[in-house]
Amino acid sequence: MRPLPAGWRSVERRGPDGAVDTEQRATPAGLLPLVPSEAEASRLGARYWRTVTRMSVGLARCRGDGDGVALRVLGRGP
């Protein structure tokens, strides 16, 4: 198994209903931010999830809330 890149973090949690939450982050050292602001990051994220929905022809559906994004298959959870 290859070592993880520096600054990589991955957390997985399983809820009482069996749903799995996964959070993955990479923090590059010494680089400028990829987006200039939190608002721009939100717009970029929303565009990404719209593209996921469109490219999967609606099979994967994304629903965002204040805590993140839930990815569902045909509108249903795992």
NORRANOR-V381123 format. One record per residue. N is the residue number from 1. PHI is phi as a letter, one per 40 degrees, with the letter a starting at -180 (* if undefined). Layout:
BEGIN
N|PHI + N|PHI
END
This chain:
BEGIN
1|* + 2|c + 3|c + 4|c + 5|c + 6|c + 7|g + 8|c + 9|a + 10|b + 11|b + 12|b + 13|b + 14|b + 15|c + 16|c + 17|c + 18|g + 19|c + 20|b + 21|b + 22|b + 23|b + 24|b + 25|b + 26|b + 27|b + 28|c + 29|c + 30|g + 31|b + 32|c + 33|d + 34|c + 35|b + 36|c + 37|a + 38|c + 39|c + 40|c + 41|c + 42|c + 43|c + 44|c + 45|c + 46|c + 47|c + 48|d + 49|c + 50|c + 51|c + 52|d + 53|c + 54|c + 55|c + 56|c + 57|f + 58|g + 59|c + 60|c + 61|b + 62|b + 63|b + 64|c + 65|b + 66|c + 67|c + 68|i + 69|b + 70|b + 71|b + 72|b + 73|c + 74|f + 75|g + 76|b + 77|c + 78|c
END
